[in-house]
Amino acid sequence: MSTKEPWLERWKIVSDLSGGGQGTTFVVQSAAGPGLGVLKILRYQESDEARRRMFREVNNLRVLHNAGCRIPQVLGGNTEQFEDTRVPLFFVMEFIEGETLATHVSKTKGLPLTEAAALLLKLCETIRIGQKETILHRDLKPENIVIRSVPAGSPGVLEHNIVIVDYGLSFNRNEDELLTHGSETLDNKFLSLPERRVPGGDRRDPRSDVTGLCGILYYCITGELPVDLVDANGNAPHMRRGRSIREKLGDNGTTRQLEALFGRGFSVNIEYRFQSVEEFVSRLKEVMDPSARVPNQDLTVVAKRGAESLMARDRKTQLAAYKQNAEMVVDELGRLIAEIEDEIEPFALRMGNAMSAHGGNIEGYENMDANRIILISDHNNSNWVQVEYRVLVCGSQCAVWRCLFKGGGSGGAGNVTKIGEWECVMRFEGMEKPGTGAVMQDCEAIVADAVQILVGDILEAGEGKK
């Protein structure tokens, strides 16, 4: 038999199958008997990396099958010759007759919740065993899950007949690192994960497969692809209008528990997601059997993680944190005014909250209600000069702005004039404690300017009366 097609020595091609990214596949029949298999022929025979990857895929399939995972059995092949580029690589695995989960769910428009949960728990068994054997799948999607056909009249239960196929992108953490380049990116159209699509990310993190399981559960319930962890409006898959869990299942206690599950499972930051298959299974079982719920996480850890999540994504939480540091600036201003008010006799110095702003809003900045006014006046005249400080925020950066106003005199208390424009005195990151030296220096200098402006206004008003 020609060495160009070594698979024909034992197998006869029956029909084509859809080709994967790493190889071309066919349904084949054994020359020694009636058994069917799936022949996978390496697509890029001259690529050392592709040859090593197919060798790894076959090794991983054998390890997982021997460990009791729901995957096809390897029936033959020559991948052990991956180092000899003269030999065309192939392998044959068990043919699983049936339809993919993608086909099944697209026809049913989603599965009943109990059926979807039972299916996921079975899938979790294989992923958990694989991770125990240090093997990651890395390409979980409905097209890679097959529902095995059962003979007519048999009590076919969906979750007992599922098989995970296509371990072409799998990775064994105990193998030579050369088999997977750290610069490669992995992604699929079912669920795109930031750690797998960005160069420099960790494509070998087992938590990514757990996120894939979460995506499969969402798909089974809704019939919708999760695609991205957040959309353009910042919504996770289960919260998107027209695709939400609540629209599918209604508003009830179980739905709210599922929303909490997906809220964790679809976090953009991998540190906030489920950290193991066991944790995901435990949470899913809690949702499906509320009476069986028992604490499985430390409350302080949950609270810390929740606070970090809010800090990362909730603007009100961010502004509250920024305001604490902004108040340090205005508190320091208060202490300075208390120190210098006796130094400027016969003028009076008084500080208070800026309840209403004379100068309008500063474009691009949000107000945190961390504003103060310093009023400089004279005991014998109605003129006054006011210094207003505002601590505002743009994004995650705070800025201290200052402007001068004057009023009183013959125009009355309602006659207010803005002096100059708003000036930025200093900037600081909202989550960092600010140094206040620049603001203190500015305050002393601007109070001196204000006194001179006040004296000029008083003298000018007196000259007018002569």
Protein Blocks (a to p, Z undefined) as FASTA:
>chain_A
ZZklmmlmmpccfbdcdddfkbccdddddfkbmbdcdddddfblmlmklmmmmmmmmmmm
mmmmmnopacdddfbdjklmmmmmkbccdddddddedddfklmmmmnopaafklmmmmmm
mmmmmmmmmmmnopafklacfklpccddddehiacdfklmgccehjllgccfkbcfklpc
fkbccddfkbccfklmpghiafkbfklmmmmmmmmmmmmmnopafkiabdfkopafklgg
hiafklmnopafklmmmmmmmmmmmpfblklmcfbfklmmmmmmmmmmmmlpccfbdfkl
mmmmmmmmmmmmmmklmmmmmmmmmmmmmmmmmmmmmmmmmmmccbdcdddddfbafklp
aehiacehiacddddddfkbcbdcddddddddehjaccdddddddeehjnojmlccdehj
dddfbdcdfkbccdfklmmmmmmmmmmmmmmmmmmmmmmmmmmmZZ
